[in-house]
Amino acid sequence: MIYIADENDEGKRLDYCLTEVIPSGVDNNEGISRSKIQKLIKDGGVKVNGESKKPSYILRENDEISAEDFIAEEAKILPENIPIEIVYEDENMLVVNKPSGMLTHPTTIEKSGTLVNALLFKFGENLSNLNGEFRRGILHRLDRNTSGLLLVAKNNQAHEFLAEQIKNHTILKKYRAIVKGVWDKDEEVLDFPIGRNPRQPHKMAVLPDGKPSRTEVKVVRRFKEATAVELNLITGRTHQIRVHTSYKHHPVYNDTLYGAGKGKVNTQEQVLQSFYLRFTKPFSDEIIEVAIPADEKYVKVFRYLEEKEK
């Protein structure tokens, strides 16, 4: 098995990352325990960039992890007939609109109901496999409860072409959100380094030694208790928007992980949507732009806030 660490893996321990990377269903259908992975690493069965590392090694983006072949006997992720909205498609790639509540790809705990399960049903083997069977076609991720646009590669060549754009931050990604409180400036650049929270590793945080992270914020409309904003990701760190807005004391509406609490309008966690992508079409100079309307969560909260203004 060969796996390339992406920006979401930045700051994770090697052993912890492998428990996420290797799906359950291998090793007599019992999954791979963290202790077994630690032993494998200590025994030299895992290399990072061609070198042996400790289980506690902290990953960096683009680290290449290779593991012994028996781990490569990954449980087959089953295709599932789950409807997906495709908003752009050509011979090498597509853009899908992932709904809120759906995982981008399987994990050691959840192997069904994900975007990958749906993609396998529709496209079969016509998906890139550079990141393994359970991340077929996947170039980047959205949090489970963040909806919106995701790039998917149909072959490894297109995957590499698009991954290079992601690495160089030449893909334009715009989000819409509703955040708590009244944002004072019409436009602002949030430039705060982000790293993994040392006390709560499932979260990210603004840290002095974190990776450079920049988010452009533009106010769309102010309400008495909240603000509708448009955000442009200049970098692409894990939970970047949620961390940056929370750090400014304007957490995304209903984002309980980053301090928003539950608002008066009930939604499936954070009101955050990836609504716009601009990228270069694989193997050409053609610029593709894709945009989608506001999702149900955003509209629901926006209308509630409008009614309160009357």
N, C-alpha and C positions, 0 to 999 in steps of 0.2 A: 504494500500500500504506500502510495506517495500522496502527501497532502501539503498544499501551500497555505500557510497561515495568512489570513486577511486582516483587515483593520479591526474586525470584531474580535479577533483572537489576541490582538496586542495586549500585553500585560498579563495574560493567563499563564499559569504553571503548565509545563509540558504534560504532566500526568493528568491534570484536570481537563485540558483540551482534548486529550485522547479519549477520555471517557465520553466526551460529546461526539467526537469524530467517528468512533467505532460503534455502529448501531447494535442494539441488543438483537439476539437471535443467533449470534455466533457462539462458539464454544458450548456445544450441546444445548443450544437454545436458552442458555442461562445468562447470556450477556457477558461482558468482560468487566470484572470488578476493578476498582481503582488499585487495590493491593496487587492484583495480578499484573496490571499495567506497570506499576512501580517496579515490580520484579523484572519484567521484561526490559524496562529501561536500564535497570542496574546491570542486567546480564548482557547488555550491549545489543539488544534486539531492536533498538530504536536509535536512529541517527537524526541529528538536526544539522542541515547543511553539510552532511557527510561526516559529522563528528559525534561522538558519544557525549551525552549530557546527563546531568542529574535530573531526577523527577521534578525537582523544584525549579528547574531552568525556566526563566521568564521569556515568553515568546515575543518576537518582534514581527511586524508585518513583513510578509514575503519569505519568512523562514520556510525551508523545505524539510518536512518531516517524512522520513521513510521508516517503515516498520516491516518486521519479518512477514514472510508470505502467508503464514497461517492466519494472520489477522486479516489478510486481504480476502479471505473467504467470507465476505460480508453477507449478512442475511439479505436476500433479495427484497427490495422494497416493492410491494405489490402495487400494480396500477389500480387506480380507483376511478370510477366514473363520477367525478366531481366536476360540476360546471365551472368553467373559468372564462373570464372575459379577456379576450385578446384584442388589444387596441391598435397593434401594429404587427405586421409579419412580413418577412421576405424569406428567401431561400436559406439564409444563414442564421436567422435570429427572430425573436419576437419580443414584444412588450406586453406584459399582462397586468391587469388591475387586480391585485391581491386584496381580498376583503379583510376587514377587521376580524380578529378571532382565529385566523388561519396561520399556522406555522409555515415558514418558508420551506423548511426541509425537515425530515425526521430527526429525532434525537434518540438517545438510549432509552428514554422513557416513552416517547410517543412515536409510533411508526406508521400511523395512518391518519388520513384526513388532512395531509399537508399539501402544499402546492406541488411538490415533487411527485406525490402519488397521482395527482391530477394530470401533470405533464406526461408522466409515463403512460397513462391510459391513452392520451391523445396523440403522442408522438413516438411512443415506443423507444426504440434504440436511437432514434434521430435526435439525440441530445448529447451535448458534450459530457465527457466523463473525467475531466482533469482533476476534479475534486472528489472522485469516488462515486459509487453507485447511489448513495443516498443524497447526493447533492447534484444529481444529473441536471445539467443545463444552468445551474445557479451561479451567477456572477457576483451578486451582492444580496443583502438581506434587508428585510424590514421586520421590526418587532412584531410579535403576534398581533397586538392590538393597534398597530399602525397600518392603515390601509394605503393602497395606491400602487404606483407604477414600479415594475421590476423588469430589468433586462434579463433575457434568457437566451443562451447560445445553443444552436442546433448541432454544432460540430466543434471540435477542438481548435481548429484554426480561427473560427469566429470568436471563440472564447478568449483566445490569446489576444486577438485584435481589440476586443472590447475591454478586456482586463487591463490592457496597457493604458487605455483612456481613463479608466477608474484610478489606476495607480498615479497617473500624472494630473489628476483632477481637472481633466478637460471636458468631462461630461457635466452639463449644467443640470442640477437637481433642485427643484423648487417644491416647497411644502406650504400647506396652509394649516393654520392652527388657531384655536381660541385659547388664550392664556388668562390666568386670573389677574385681577388688578388692572389699573389703567397705565399703559405704557406711555411714558412722558415724551420721548422723542419720536418724530415722524419716521426717521430712518436711523439705524444704528448698526455698527459692526461689533459683534461680540467676539473678542479675541482673548480667550482664556484657555490655557493648556488643560487637557483632559487625560486622566489615567484611571486605572482600576482602583476602586475604593479599597484601601488596605484593611478596613474593618468589616466591610460588607462586599465580598468579591463578586457578588452577582450584580453590583451596581458600579457605575462610573462616578467620577467626581472631578471637580476643578482642583488640580494639584500643581505645586510649583515645578515638579519634575515631570509633569505630563507631556503628552505630545501636542505640538502647536495645533490649535483648533479655532476655526473662524466661521462665524455664522452671520449673514446679513439679515437684518430684520427690517421690515417695512410695515407700518401700521395701515391696515385696511379700514378699520372702523373702531372707534372707542365707545364703550358702553360704561355705565356707572360702576360696574363691578368686574368687568372683563374687557379684553381687547382682542379683536380679530386681526391676525397678522399673517403676512406672507414671509417665508424664510428661504434664503438661498444658501445651500451648503457649499461653502468654499472648500472645506475639508470634509472628510466623511468618517468621523470617529463613532464608535459605538454609543448610542443614546445621545448623540451630540446635541440635538435640539433640546431634548428634555433636560439635559444637564445644564446647558447654557441658560435657558429661560428660568430654570429653578434657581440658579446661582444669582440671577438678577431679581429674584423674589417675585417672579411671574411664572410659576410652573404651569404647564399645559393643563387645561381644564380636565378634571377627573383623573389626573396622573397620580395615583396614590403612591407609586413607588418613589416619586421625587417630590413629595410634599404638598400636592394640591389638595388632598382629601377628596371626599365625595361632594360634588356640587349638587344643586337642587334639581338639575336635569340628569336623569340616569342614563349613562351610556356605557359601552363596553370599554372601560378605562379611557386612556388619553384621546382627546379630540385632535388628532394629528393625521394629515394625509399627504402623501407624496403625489402631487397632481401634475407635474410638468417634468419632462426630460428632453434634453437636446444633446445629440451625440452624432458622431460620424458613422455612417453606414459601413459595415465591414467591407474591406477591399475596394473602397472607393473614396472620393472626396465629398460625397453627397451628405449634407447636413439634414438629419431627421429631427423633427420637433413633434412631440406628442403631449397632449393635454387632455384632462378629464374634468368633468364638473365636480362640485363639492359633494362629498359623500353624505350618507344619512345622518351620521353623528354630528358633523359640522352644521348641517342645515337645521337639525333639531335644536341645537344649543343656540345658534345664531337667531333663529326665530323667537325662541324664548326670551333672549336678551332684548330683541326688538320690541316685543310686547311689553316688557317691563319699562321701556322708555316712554310708552304712550301715556 
